[in-house]
Every structure is written in structure tokens, then in C-alpha cells.
Amino acid sequence: MMSNLEIRESVADDVPELEILYPAAFPDEDLLPVLRRLLAMPSGVLSLVATADDAVIGHVAFTTCGVDGTDHKVELLAPLCVAPARQRGGIGKALIQAGFDRFKGAGVGKVLTLGDPEYYKRSGFQAETQIAPPYELPKEWDGAWQSVALNTSGRDLRGKIDVPEAWRDPVLWLP
């Protein structure tokens, strides 16, 4: 990983770079609508950017969610991207870890994500079977709904994740 990498909370001035970064990293997916909804939320979203040489080269968002039937909060990690030229250098993992570090001190028990199991296992994610996603996932996505327990309170959570409005579009949960 590069020595001049900095991870910080995003600011409004980062948005133009993020709107270039996401289509470059995911040319077959339009993640900008959900990104814009998340960044417009007045609270409940931790948005982190990775910068190097005064340029935004990575981003991750964590959204605070509930678990039906409990008063526990969990974090939903999505979206996450790294500039194509900077991929495979540990930047995504560093962004994820920066979020984990903030949440451990805030009492968050679990972080969940929907994504490539091979990628996310490098940050400790495993298939999630106790907290259901907001919509039924296609069979071919077995193992893609994943989590990391950050403390003992996260290990025994059960129920269905309760996501904020920005995540309630079923299209976001389908191939």
C-alpha cells in the first residue's frame, strides 16, 4: 500500500470525484443513485474516502441499520470502490478496516454486506445466516450476504435487517 494514503470522512467537495470514480470502477452498474441518496442522508451514514496525491482513489459507505425485534444497530457496508488503476493494493481493505475501527469504539456489534465472498473474506467476512437481508436473494448469490461480528453482542443477533429508505429499492438487492 502506498505511503501517502490518507483515509478520512468524505466532504461535499469529494462528490464530483466520487461521481467519476464509481462509473470507472463499475462500468456495468449504476451505483450513483444510491450513492447520492446515502450522501444526502442527514445522519446514519459513515462515508470514508481514501486519498493519495490530493486525489480521491477509493470510497466506502457504511449505513446504520436496525435488526427487527431488537434495539441493536448494525452497519451495512456498501458501496465500496477503488480506482481501477489502484486496485489490488490494499486500499479497499484499508477503507473497510477504518470503518471497523470507528465502530468498535461505538458499540456496533456487526457489519453486513452483499458482495463477492472471495473479496470480502480478506477482511474477515463470513456467510451471514442469522440476520436476513431486506429482500430474498437469488439462489446463485449463496454466500454473498456476509458479516463480521465486531464484538460479542454481534454474534447472537438474529432477525431481519431494517434498512433506511435509501436501501429499500428491491433492484439494489438483485443481479
C-alpha positions, 0 to 999 in steps of 0.5 A: 500500500502506498505511503501517502494514503490518507483515509478520512470522512468524505466532504461535499467537495469529494462528490464530483470525484466520487461521481467519476470514480464509481462509473470507472470502477463499475462500468456495468452498474449504476451505483450513483443513485444510491450513492447520492441518496446515502450522501444526502442522508442527514445522519446514519451514514459513515462515508470514508474516502481514501486519498493519495496525491490530493486525489480521491482513489477509493470510497466506502459507505457504511449505513446504520441499520436496525435488526427487527425485534431488537434495539441493536444497530448494525452497519451495512457496508456498501458501496465500496470502490477503488480506482481501477488503476489502484486496485489490488493494493490494499486500499479497499481493505484499508477503507473497510478496516477504518470503518471497523475501527470507528465502530468498535469504539461505538458499540456496533456489534456487526457489519453486513454486506452483499458482495463477492465472498472471495473479496470480502473474506480478506477482511474477515467476512463470513456467510451471514445466516442469522440476520436476513437481508431486506429482500430474498436473494437469488439462489446463485448469490449463496454466500454473498450476504456476509458479516463480521461480528465486531464484538460479542453482542454481534454474534447472537443477533438474529432477525431481519435487517431494517434498512433506511429508505435509501436501501429499500429499492428491491433492484439494489438487492438483485443481479 
